[in-house]
Amino acid sequence: MSLSRLSTLRKSEEKDKIQPVREDKPSQLEAMRLSKREPENHLKQMLNLEVPGRRPRGKPKGRWRDGITRDMKQLHIEAEDAEDRSFWRKRTQAADLNLGTGASR
């Protein structure tokens, strides 16, 4: 086996070990904090928007709110924690590192 073939094998093995980066988690968790705003706030109204009509047949698409709820359960964060901005930032930045993004704000 040639030396270049060995290096190719090693690189492919390293690629298998690398987890995909989740860039959307920090912004989603930050948006959950925004949902704790006043009811007349336009951002909160958009988050709570109910679309009229029936949902299509088959498996329902994942809703944003369901994903946030699942992530908050995983991180042991309550919705009331969003009111304390420093606590929320600390917990969501820790989540960034745990989820593999390593993104800094």
Secondary structure, DSSP 8 states (H G I E B T S, - for coil): --HHHHHHHHHHHHHHHS-----HHHHHHHHHHHTTS-TT-HHHHHHT----S---SSS----HHHHHHHHHHHHT--GGGGGSHHHHHHHHHHHHHHTT-----
